[in-house]
Every structure is written in structure tokens, then in C-alpha cells.
Amino acid sequence: MRSRTTLTGGRGEDPDSVAADRPEPPERPGDTPGIGARTVPEAEPVARDLGPVPRVAMEWASRLYWLWPALVTLAIVGVRPGQAEPWRDELATWSAASRPLHEVLRLANHIDAVTSPYYLLMWCWIRITGDSALAMRLPSLVAIVVSCAVLTVLGRRLFGPRVGVSAGLLYAVLPITSRYAQEARGYGFAMLFAVTSTLLLVRALERPTFRRWAGYALALYGLALANLLMLLLLLGHAVAVLTAPRVAGRRPLPGWLVSAVVVGIGVSPLLWLGRHQSATQLDWVPPAKIEALPDLPGGVFGSAAVGGLILGLAALGWAQRGRWGGILGLAALGPVVVIFFAGQQQPVFVARYLIFTVPLLTLLAAATMDRIRPAALLAIVSVVAFLGANSQLGLRSTHEWPRSAPRAYSAAARIIDENERPGDGIVYPDRGDWAFLDIAMAYHLGDRIPRDVLLRRSAQQRGTLWASECSDPAACLAGTDRIWLLGVGERTDPMEEMPDRKAAALDDGYVLDRQWTVPGLTVRLLVRRG
């Protein structure tokens, strides 16, 4: 159908009659009709050809652009999320969340104060869904899927729709995304609140209203409750605020400062408790060394190859994408520098404390793919997925690092359950270590667990994660003819890890009857001499 054209005639002439009197020149191949004329197209020819149903479908598809990367994320992280048995950090979550509510608050006074908000969430959750591995991991899984959707929106807002979708797809295939979607800890929420607070900051800088600053402050507060160290994201946010243009003649700095101060006041009790507990909670962390930096990409992204590729693409995005590219780069690099130098004096240089930078670095990496063809974009995403495939498979077997002990706790518990007799007791080599053997046996055996013959006060009674034992092991062992003994490591002697007095009491009164080895653990059955 030919478009109607209107030519500009003389004053008082009817344009339609002038156009009718003048013959139209013949069209030649390659000519564009209407050059030099104002073309008025027919009303909505495409919409009329498609019909109302396809038109509505296309409108919804464009509005729900964030849904497609989120669905891809769900499809990946939803593969066997409950297969890997809870590892020691998740066992600590179970131990805390399975206590009475007042005991969860009491635990925060002794250890894990900075994790107590997550424990309170899980206290409510497991009373609704139960405490299976899958049930405990579902909140993290949902948080990760939502964080992908938010990242897609942030990418579109800063760099355009293609970058937003590309960032969401890259984020979906990262091994670290699956790791923290399938872990009953607060890191999935940290990733969600990190990207959400950044998106809300962008909105507040565009139109700094009280409502927008309040939403930004709430997201920051959620980030702090997930992990206090991740408030280092404020370094990058500060650069964004200081370099932001005026809006309606006003600077956004006062609103941002008020938000940051309010959040700081809100988390100050956790900060005070956490500072006094760091010596106990992080005594396993070595001082930061320059030699550890090459291993950081693998620790942050869950795969060294994936981390190297994403960081390389992110470096290009940092250089090419102007102001927001620089801001995102500083928001990711600044916390690394601070935590590394702080780690010289305090035990804080841990790769997972930097996972809040993963969405930002992924967005920077995607920003380099704005002008490539969709086929090339999907090829890059496929390469990232291929490089991380081995890590994806490994984390669904075990969350331990190195991955050498899949299903060790459950296998040891099954051996005890199948061979136990009435009156049996159980002894643990070291009640102060981080292996949490007693919590693991309690989780897997429940009421079927043998009597803890050396127990003096339980972890719950002490308000910590570790129980205490009687001071006279020989007297406490009296009357128990069979003892189950657990040890960390395969084909090892668990008594080598014990205090001398406890080892002597067992050696004097018992002999080895049977021994089993499972990945990462040794199970021994001791019987009384004679």
C-alpha cells in the first residue's frame, strides 16, 4: 500500500488538488519514496496485520525481558539442589536454627552475631518446611534467581537491553551462582541485596526523592544483615554519588549520606558484637599474602578459568563504558584492595566475602558485548558454561573444599546406625574444631544417635557451637562396653587428635573391634578389654 504524501504548494492552494494534478514520477529501483516530502504512514499497519493477541504477547515479552535470564538461572541452579549433603557451615546453620528462639539470640552473644539475622530467618523457615537439605537451601535459591532478574534490569538501565539480558545469562551459568543458590547460608541474599541496592541507587540519582532514598537504605540494610563486610560496596556507590550531575539544581550527596548513616546506626550492634567475636570466629583464616591473589578469581567465581575470562571481559568493559563502567569497576576493585590490606592484621581475607562483587563484574563483562551479534553472544555464554561445567558437577556432590569428602557425614552415620546396639556410646576426638562431627551425627541420626558419654554441657546449653566434656574421661566411660569413635581423615587414628587424658582412658579401657573408612572420615568401634 502506497503512503500518502503531502507536498507544500503555494499560499491558498489545496495541497491535495496540487498533488492530484501533478503526475507522480516513476519509481526507480533503490529510490526511497517520499524523499523531500513529509510522509504520513498508515495507522499501525504492523499491529493491524499481527492482530490483538500477537501484539499483546509482544508487549508482554518486551516488558518481561528480565524473566528470561531468571528462568535460565532457575533451570540451572534447580538441578539437584539437595543432592550434596549439608557441609559444616550449613550444619552450623541447622544447629543454630533448630534451637529455641531465645537460644538463637543467646548464641549471637557468643559467636556468629553477624550471621544471626540469617539464623532468625532460617528459624522461621525450617518450622514451616522442615530441615532437609533441599528445604534449607530454598531461600538461597529464590534469592539468587531474583538477583539475576534485578541484574538484568540494572544492565538495561545503565547500558541498554542487550547488555541487561547478556549480564543475566552470564550470571546464570557461573558456578558460584549455583554454589550459593544451593547453600543454606546468607551469601545468596548478599548477592541479591548488592545488585538491588545498586539499582536503587541508580534510580535515586535519576530522581532523588525521599521514597527512593528510603528504598536504597533498606536494600543496604539487607546487605549488611547478610554480611557486614559487604558494606564495602559503599566505596563504589560513593564514587557514583560524587560524580553524579545535579538534578533540579540539587546534589544527591546529602540524601546518600543520610541513607548510609541510618544504615550504619542500624547495624552498629552487630558491628560491635562481630568485632569482639572475630578472633574466635575467624581464627582459621591465615593472614593475607600476595601469593594468594592468583587464586582469588577461582575462589570468587567458583572456577579459575571462568573467573579469568569474566575478569578479562570486565576489564574491557571498565575501559570502554564511560562513567558507569568506571564506577562498577571501582565498586568491585575497591573492596578487594581494602580486604587484602585489612587481612594483613585481621583474619578477613576470604574469597567468599567478596562474592557481592560477582554481579557487578558480570555486568561489566556483558557491557563489552553490546554490539556483537546474538549468535556470538550466545557463543560466549556457552564458553563460560563449558569452562564452569566441571565445577558445576562437583558442587552437586559436595560443598567441601577441596572436594574430597562427598557424603562423608551421612555415610559415617549410616555405618553407626546399621551396627549400633543398645547401650553404645559415641566419642568425638576434638570438641573445639570446625569439623562439627557431633552436629553432623545429630543431624543425620536424630534420636537414634548413641549416647554422648563424655558430654558435660551441650552446645545449646553453652550458647555456642561447641559442647564441653567431663574432666574425668575414665569415670565417664565406666559402664559403657562399646564406643563409636569418629575421626577426620581416612585410615587415621582418631586418638591422635585427642587430648592426652582422653586418649589414655580409651587406650587403657578399650581395644579396636572394627574400622570403616568413608571419604574424609574414619569410623572405629571400640570394645571394652576382657
C-alpha positions as CSV (number, residue, x, y, z in Angstrom):
1,M,0.0,0.0,0.0
2,R,1.4,3.4,-1.0
3,S,1.9,6.1,1.6
4,R,0.0,9.3,1.3
5,T,2.4,12.3,0.7
6,T,1.7,16.0,1.1
7,L,3.6,18.5,-1.0
8,T,4.0,22.1,0.0
9,G,2.1,24.2,-2.5
10,G,1.7,28.0,-2.8
11,R,-0.3,30.1,-0.4
12,G,-4.1,29.3,-0.7
13,E,-3.6,26.2,-2.8
14,D,-5.2,23.0,-1.9
15,P,-2.3,20.5,-1.4
16,D,-4.5,17.5,-2.3
17,S,-5.6,19.1,-5.6
18,V,-2.0,20.1,-6.5
19,A,-0.8,16.6,-5.8
20,A,-3.6,15.2,-8.0
21,D,-2.8,17.5,-10.9
22,R,0.9,16.7,-11.0
23,P,1.8,13.3,-12.3
24,E,3.9,11.2,-10.0
25,P,7.4,10.4,-11.2
26,P,8.1,6.8,-11.9
27,E,9.9,4.9,-9.1
28,R,13.3,3.6,-9.8
29,P,14.9,0.6,-8.1
30,G,16.7,1.8,-5.0
31,D,14.7,5.1,-4.7
32,T,13.1,5.8,-1.4
33,P,9.5,7.1,-1.8
34,G,8.8,10.4,-0.3
35,I,12.3,11.9,-0.2
36,G,11.8,15.7,0.2
37,A,8.2,15.1,1.3
38,R,6.5,14.6,4.7
39,T,5.4,11.0,4.8
40,V,2.4,10.1,6.8
41,P,2.3,6.3,7.3
42,E,-0.9,4.4,7.6
43,A,-2.0,4.0,11.1
44,E,-0.3,0.9,12.8
45,P,0.0,-1.4,9.8
46,V,2.1,-3.9,11.7
47,A,-0.3,-4.0,14.7
48,R,-3.3,-4.5,12.3
49,D,-1.5,-7.3,10.4
50,L,-0.5,-9.1,13.6
51,G,-3.8,-8.8,15.4
52,P,-4.5,-8.1,19.0
53,V,-3.3,-11.3,20.5
54,P,0.2,-11.3,19.0
55,R,0.5,-7.6,19.7
56,V,-0.2,-8.1,23.4
57,A,2.2,-11.1,23.5
58,M,5.0,-8.9,22.1
59,E,4.3,-6.1,24.5
60,W,4.5,-8.5,27.5
61,A,7.6,-10.2,26.1
62,S,9.3,-6.7,26.0
63,R,8.1,-5.9,29.5
64,L,9.2,-9.2,30.9
65,Y,12.7,-9.1,29.4
66,W,14.1,-9.8,32.9
67,L,12.1,-13.0,33.2
68,W,14.1,-15.0,30.6
69,P,17.5,-14.9,32.2
70,A,15.8,-15.5,35.6
71,L,14.2,-18.7,34.1
72,V,17.6,-19.8,32.8
73,T,19.1,-19.3,36.2
74,L,16.3,-21.3,37.8
75,A,16.8,-24.1,35.3
76,I,20.5,-24.3,36.1
77,V,20.5,-23.8,39.9
78,G,17.4,-26.1,40.2
79,V,19.4,-29.1,39.0
80,R,19.8,-31.4,42.1
81,P,19.9,-28.7,44.7
82,G,19.5,-31.1,47.6
83,Q,22.0,-33.8,46.4
84,A,25.1,-32.5,48.1
85,E,24.7,-33.2,51.9
86,P,25.0,-30.2,54.2
87,W,28.6,-29.3,54.8
88,R,30.0,-27.9,58.0
89,D,28.8,-24.3,57.5
90,E,25.3,-25.5,56.7
91,L,25.4,-27.7,59.8
92,A,26.2,-24.6,61.8
93,T,23.1,-23.1,60.3
94,W,21.0,-26.1,61.2
95,S,22.4,-26.2,64.7
96,A,21.5,-22.6,65.3
97,A,18.1,-22.5,63.6
98,S,16.9,-25.7,65.3
99,R,17.3,-24.3,68.8
100,P,14.5,-22.4,70.7
101,L,14.2,-18.8,69.6
102,H,15.8,-17.4,72.8
103,E,18.7,-19.7,72.3
104,V,19.3,-18.3,68.8
105,L,19.6,-14.8,70.4
106,R,21.8,-16.2,73.1
107,L,24.1,-17.7,70.5
108,A,24.6,-14.3,68.9
109,N,26.2,-13.1,72.2
110,H,28.9,-15.7,71.9
111,I,29.5,-16.3,68.2
112,D,28.1,-15.7,64.7
113,A,26.4,-12.4,65.7
114,V,26.8,-11.1,62.2
115,T,25.1,-14.2,60.9
116,S,22.2,-14.1,63.5
117,P,19.7,-12.3,61.2
118,Y,20.0,-15.2,58.7
119,Y,19.7,-17.7,61.6
120,L,16.5,-16.0,62.7
121,L,15.1,-16.2,59.1
122,M,16.0,-19.9,59.0
123,W,14.5,-20.5,62.4
124,C,11.1,-19.4,61.0
125,W,11.7,-21.2,57.7
126,I,12.5,-24.7,58.9
127,R,9.5,-24.7,61.2
128,I,7.4,-24.4,58.0
129,T,9.3,-26.5,55.5
130,G,11.4,-28.9,57.6
131,D,15.2,-29.2,57.8
132,S,16.0,-31.3,54.8
133,A,19.0,-30.1,52.7
134,L,16.6,-29.0,49.9
135,A,14.3,-27.2,52.3
136,M,17.0,-25.3,54.0
137,R,18.5,-24.2,50.6
138,L,15.3,-23.0,49.0
139,P,15.5,-19.4,50.4
140,S,19.0,-19.0,48.9
141,L,17.8,-20.5,45.6
142,V,15.0,-17.9,45.4
143,A,17.3,-15.1,46.3
144,I,19.8,-16.0,43.6
145,V,17.0,-16.3,40.9
146,V,15.6,-12.9,41.9
147,S,19.1,-11.3,41.9
148,C,19.5,-12.4,38.3
149,A,16.3,-10.6,37.4
150,V,17.4,-7.5,39.2
151,L,20.8,-7.6,37.5
152,T,19.1,-7.8,34.1
153,V,17.1,-4.7,34.9
154,L,20.2,-2.9,36.2
155,G,22.1,-3.7,33.0
156,R,19.3,-2.5,30.8
157,R,19.0,0.7,32.7
158,L,22.7,1.5,32.5
159,F,23.8,0.1,29.1
160,G,20.7,-1.0,27.2
161,P,18.5,-4.1,26.8
162,R,21.1,-6.3,25.1
163,V,23.6,-5.8,27.9
164,G,21.0,-6.4,30.5
165,V,20.0,-9.8,29.1
166,S,23.6,-10.7,28.4
167,A,24.5,-10.0,32.0
168,G,21.6,-12.1,33.2
169,L,22.6,-15.0,31.0
170,L,26.3,-14.9,32.1
171,Y,25.3,-14.7,35.7
172,A,23.1,-17.8,35.2
173,V,25.9,-20.0,34.1
174,L,28.5,-19.0,36.7
175,P,29.5,-21.9,39.1
176,I,29.4,-19.5,42.0
177,T,25.8,-18.7,41.2
178,S,24.8,-22.3,41.6
179,R,27.0,-22.7,44.7
180,Y,25.3,-20.0,46.7
181,A,21.9,-20.9,45.4
182,Q,22.4,-24.4,46.8
183,E,23.8,-23.4,50.2
184,A,22.0,-22.7,53.4
185,R,24.0,-19.6,54.3
186,G,23.4,-15.9,53.7
187,Y,25.6,-15.3,50.7
188,G,22.8,-15.7,48.2
189,F,20.9,-12.8,49.9
190,A,24.1,-10.8,49.9
191,M,24.4,-11.1,46.2
192,L,20.7,-10.1,45.9
193,F,20.9,-7.0,48.1
194,A,24.2,-5.9,46.5
195,V,22.7,-5.7,43.0
196,T,19.4,-4.4,44.3
197,S,21.0,-1.6,46.3
198,T,23.0,-0.6,43.2
199,L,19.8,-0.5,41.0
200,L,18.0,1.6,43.6
201,L,21.0,4.0,43.8
202,V,20.8,4.5,40.1
203,R,17.1,5.3,40.4
204,A,17.7,7.7,43.3
205,L,20.4,9.5,41.3
206,E,18.0,10.0,38.5
207,R,15.3,11.4,40.7
208,P,16.4,11.8,44.3
209,T,13.1,11.6,46.3
210,F,12.7,10.5,49.9
211,R,10.9,7.3,48.8
212,R,13.8,6.3,46.6
213,W,16.5,7.0,49.2
214,A,14.4,5.1,51.7
215,G,14.3,2.1,49.4
216,Y,18.0,2.3,48.8
217,A,18.7,2.4,52.5
218,L,16.5,-0.7,53.1
219,A,18.5,-2.6,50.4
220,L,21.8,-1.5,52.0
221,Y,20.5,-2.6,55.4
222,G,19.6,-6.0,54.0
223,L,23.1,-6.3,52.5
224,A,24.6,-5.5,56.0
225,L,22.4,-8.1,57.7
226,A,23.6,-10.7,55.1
227,N,27.2,-9.9,55.7
228,L,28.7,-6.8,57.3
229,L,31.9,-6.8,55.3
230,M,29.9,-6.4,52.1
231,L,29.0,-2.9,53.0
232,L,32.3,-2.1,51.3
233,L,30.1,-1.8,48.3
234,L,29.6,1.7,49.5
235,L,33.0,2.6,48.2
236,G,31.8,2.3,44.6
237,H,28.4,3.9,45.5
238,A,30.2,6.9,46.9
239,V,32.0,7.5,43.6
240,A,28.7,7.3,41.8
241,V,27.2,9.9,44.1
242,L,30.2,12.3,43.9
243,T,30.3,12.2,40.1
244,A,26.5,12.4,39.6
245,P,25.2,15.5,37.9
246,R,22.8,17.9,39.7
247,V,19.1,17.0,39.5
248,A,16.7,20.0,39.6
249,G,19.7,22.1,40.9
250,R,20.4,19.8,43.8
251,R,23.3,17.4,44.6
252,P,22.4,13.8,45.6
253,L,25.2,13.7,48.3
254,P,23.0,14.7,51.3
255,G,20.4,12.1,50.6
256,W,23.0,9.4,50.2
257,L,24.9,10.4,53.3
258,V,21.7,10.2,55.4
259,S,20.9,6.7,54.0
260,A,24.4,5.5,54.7
261,V,24.4,6.9,58.3
262,V,21.0,5.5,59.1
263,V,22.2,2.0,57.9
264,G,25.4,2.4,59.9
265,I,23.4,3.2,63.1
266,G,21.1,0.3,62.4
267,V,23.8,-2.3,62.2
268,S,26.1,-0.9,64.9
269,P,25.1,-3.5,67.5
270,L,26.1,-6.3,65.1
271,L,29.3,-4.5,64.2
272,W,30.2,-4.2,67.9
273,L,29.5,-7.9,68.6
274,G,31.2,-9.1,65.4
275,R,34.3,-7.2,66.1
276,H,34.7,-8.8,69.5
277,Q,33.9,-12.3,68.1
278,S,36.3,-12.1,65.1
279,A,39.2,-13.8,67.0
280,T,37.1,-16.8,67.7
281,Q,35.0,-16.9,64.5
282,L,37.9,-16.3,62.0
283,D,40.8,-17.9,63.8
284,W,41.1,-20.4,60.9
285,V,41.8,-17.6,58.3
286,P,45.5,-17.1,57.5
287,P,47.0,-13.6,57.1
288,A,46.6,-12.1,53.6
289,K,49.6,-12.8,51.4
290,I,50.4,-11.6,47.9
291,E,50.8,-15.2,46.8
292,A,47.1,-15.8,47.5
293,L,45.9,-13.2,44.9
294,P,46.2,-15.5,41.8
295,D,43.8,-17.9,43.5
296,L,41.2,-15.2,44.1
297,P,39.3,-15.4,40.8
298,G,38.8,-19.1,41.2
299,G,37.6,-18.6,44.8
300,V,35.2,-15.7,43.9
301,F,33.8,-17.3,40.7
302,G,33.9,-20.9,41.7
303,S,36.3,-21.7,38.8
304,A,39.7,-20.3,37.9
305,A,39.0,-20.4,34.1
306,V,35.6,-18.8,34.5
307,G,37.0,-16.1,36.8
308,G,39.8,-15.3,34.4
309,L,37.5,-14.9,31.5
310,I,34.9,-12.8,33.3
311,L,37.7,-10.5,34.7
312,G,39.2,-10.1,31.3
313,L,35.9,-9.1,29.8
314,A,35.1,-6.9,32.8
315,A,38.4,-5.0,32.3
316,L,37.4,-4.2,28.7
317,G,34.0,-3.0,30.0
318,W,35.7,-0.9,32.6
319,A,37.8,0.8,29.9
320,Q,35.0,1.2,27.3
321,R,31.8,2.0,29.1
322,G,32.4,5.5,30.4
323,R,31.3,6.8,33.8
324,W,29.2,3.8,34.9
325,G,31.8,1.4,33.7
326,G,34.4,3.1,35.9
327,I,32.0,3.1,38.8
328,L,31.3,-0.6,38.6
329,G,35.0,-1.3,38.3
330,L,35.8,0.7,41.4
331,A,32.9,-0.9,43.3
332,A,34.4,-4.3,42.6
333,L,38.1,-3.5,42.9
334,G,37.9,-1.2,46.0
335,P,36.6,-3.9,48.4
336,V,39.3,-6.3,47.2
337,V,42.1,-3.8,48.0
338,V,40.6,-2.9,51.4
339,I,40.0,-6.5,52.5
340,F,43.5,-7.5,51.3
341,F,45.3,-4.9,53.3
342,A,43.0,-5.3,56.3
343,G,43.8,-9.0,56.1
344,Q,47.4,-8.2,57.0
345,Q,46.2,-7.5,60.5
346,Q,42.8,-9.1,60.8
347,P,41.6,-12.5,59.5
348,V,39.2,-11.3,56.9
349,F,40.8,-12.1,53.5
350,V,38.4,-14.8,52.4
351,A,37.2,-15.2,48.8
352,R,33.5,-15.7,49.7
353,Y,33.5,-12.4,51.5
354,L,33.9,-10.8,48.0
355,I,31.1,-12.6,46.2
356,F,28.9,-9.5,46.3
357,T,31.2,-8.2,43.5
358,V,30.2,-11.0,41.2
359,P,27.0,-9.4,39.8
360,L,28.9,-6.1,39.2
361,L,31.8,-7.8,37.4
362,T,29.4,-9.9,35.3
363,L,27.6,-6.7,34.3
364,L,30.9,-5.1,33.3
365,A,31.8,-8.2,31.3
366,A,28.4,-8.1,29.5
367,A,28.9,-4.5,28.7
368,T,31.6,-5.4,26.2
369,M,29.1,-7.4,24.2
370,D,26.7,-4.6,23.3
371,R,27.4,-4.6,19.6
372,I,28.1,-8.2,18.8
373,R,25.6,-10.5,17.0
374,P,23.2,-12.6,19.1
375,A,24.9,-15.8,17.9
376,A,28.3,-14.5,19.1
377,L,26.8,-13.5,22.4
378,L,25.3,-17.0,22.9
379,A,28.7,-18.5,21.9
380,I,30.4,-16.6,24.7
381,V,27.8,-17.6,27.3
382,S,28.2,-21.2,26.1
383,V,32.0,-21.0,26.5
384,V,31.6,-19.7,30.1
385,A,29.1,-22.5,30.8
386,F,31.6,-25.1,29.3
387,L,34.5,-23.8,31.4
388,G,32.5,-24.0,34.6
389,A,30.8,-27.4,33.9
390,N,33.3,-29.4,36.0
391,S,32.8,-27.1,39.0
392,Q,29.0,-27.2,38.5
393,L,29.1,-31.0,38.7
394,G,31.5,-31.0,41.6
395,L,29.4,-28.7,43.9
396,R,26.4,-31.0,43.4
397,S,28.5,-33.8,45.0
398,T,30.0,-31.9,47.9
399,H,30.5,-28.3,49.1
400,E,33.7,-29.2,50.9
401,W,36.9,-27.6,49.6
402,P,38.9,-29.4,48.3
403,R,36.1,-31.6,47.1
404,S,37.4,-34.8,48.6
405,A,34.6,-35.8,51.0
406,P,31.3,-36.3,49.2
407,R,28.6,-37.6,51.6
408,A,31.1,-38.4,54.3
409,Y,28.9,-37.4,57.2
410,S,25.9,-39.4,56.0
411,A,28.0,-42.4,55.2
412,A,29.5,-42.5,58.7
413,A,26.1,-42.0,60.2
414,R,24.7,-44.9,58.2
415,I,27.5,-47.2,59.4
416,I,26.8,-46.4,63.0
417,D,23.0,-46.7,62.5
418,E,23.3,-50.2,60.9
419,N,25.7,-51.6,63.5
420,E,24.7,-49.9,66.7
421,R,23.5,-51.9,69.8
422,P,21.5,-50.6,72.8
423,G,23.9,-49.1,75.4
424,D,26.5,-48.0,72.8
425,G,28.3,-44.6,73.4
426,I,30.0,-42.3,71.0
427,V,33.1,-40.2,71.4
428,Y,34.5,-37.3,69.3
429,P,38.2,-36.6,69.1
430,D,38.2,-32.8,69.4
431,R,35.1,-30.9,70.5
432,G,36.6,-27.5,69.7
433,D,37.4,-27.9,65.9
434,W,35.4,-26.8,62.9
435,A,34.5,-30.3,61.6
436,F,31.3,-30.3,63.7
437,L,31.2,-34.1,63.8
438,D,28.7,-34.1,66.7
439,I,26.4,-31.7,64.9
440,A,26.6,-33.9,61.8
441,M,25.7,-37.1,63.6
442,A,22.9,-35.3,65.4
443,Y,21.5,-34.1,62.0
444,H,21.7,-37.4,60.2
445,L,20.8,-39.8,63.1
446,G,18.4,-37.7,65.2
447,D,17.1,-39.7,68.2
448,R,19.0,-42.8,67.0
449,I,22.4,-41.3,67.9
450,P,24.4,-43.2,70.5
451,R,24.8,-41.6,74.0
452,D,27.5,-38.9,74.1
453,V,29.3,-40.5,77.0
454,L,31.8,-37.7,77.6
455,L,29.3,-34.8,77.2
456,R,29.2,-32.3,80.1
457,R,27.3,-29.4,78.6
458,S,25.8,-29.3,75.2
459,A,26.5,-26.6,72.6
460,Q,23.0,-25.2,73.2
461,Q,23.5,-25.1,77.0
462,R,26.8,-23.2,76.5
463,G,25.3,-20.8,73.9
464,T,27.9,-21.7,71.3
465,L,28.5,-24.2,68.5
466,W,30.7,-26.4,70.6
467,A,29.9,-28.7,73.6
468,S,32.2,-29.3,76.6
469,E,33.2,-32.6,78.0
470,C,33.7,-34.1,81.5
471,S,37.1,-33.6,83.2
472,D,37.5,-37.3,84.1
473,P,37.1,-39.3,80.9
474,A,37.8,-42.7,82.6
475,A,35.0,-42.2,85.1
476,C,32.5,-41.0,82.4
477,L,33.3,-44.1,80.2
478,A,32.6,-46.5,83.1
479,G,29.7,-48.8,82.3
480,T,29.9,-48.4,78.5
481,D,31.1,-51.5,76.8
482,R,31.1,-50.3,73.2
483,I,32.3,-46.9,71.9
484,W,31.9,-45.4,68.5
485,L,34.8,-43.2,67.7
486,L,34.9,-40.7,64.7
487,G,38.0,-39.1,63.2
488,V,38.7,-36.6,60.4
489,G,40.7,-38.2,57.6
490,E,40.8,-41.7,56.1
491,R,42.6,-44.6,57.7
492,T,43.8,-42.4,60.6
493,D,43.9,-43.0,64.3
494,P,41.3,-40.6,65.8
495,M,43.1,-40.8,69.2
496,E,46.0,-38.9,67.7
497,E,43.7,-35.8,67.6
498,M,42.6,-36.2,71.3
499,P,43.8,-34.6,74.5
500,D,46.2,-37.0,76.2
501,R,43.9,-37.8,79.2
502,K,41.0,-38.8,76.9
503,A,43.2,-40.8,74.6
504,A,44.8,-42.6,77.6
505,A,41.3,-43.5,79.0
506,L,40.2,-45.1,75.8
507,D,43.5,-46.9,75.2
508,D,43.5,-48.3,78.7
509,G,39.9,-49.5,78.7
510,Y,39.2,-50.5,75.1
511,V,40.5,-52.3,72.1
512,L,39.7,-51.9,68.4
513,D,37.0,-54.2,67.2
514,R,36.2,-52.9,63.7
515,Q,37.1,-49.9,61.5
516,W,35.5,-48.3,58.5
517,T,36.7,-45.6,56.2
518,V,34.4,-43.3,54.2
519,P,35.5,-40.3,52.1
520,G,37.1,-37.9,54.6
521,L,36.3,-39.8,57.8
522,T,37.3,-42.8,59.8
523,V,34.8,-44.7,61.9
524,R,36.0,-47.0,64.7
525,L,34.2,-49.4,67.0
526,L,36.0,-49.9,70.3
527,V,35.0,-52.7,72.8
528,R,36.0,-52.9,76.5
529,R,39.0,-55.0,77.2
530,G,38.3,-58.5,78.6
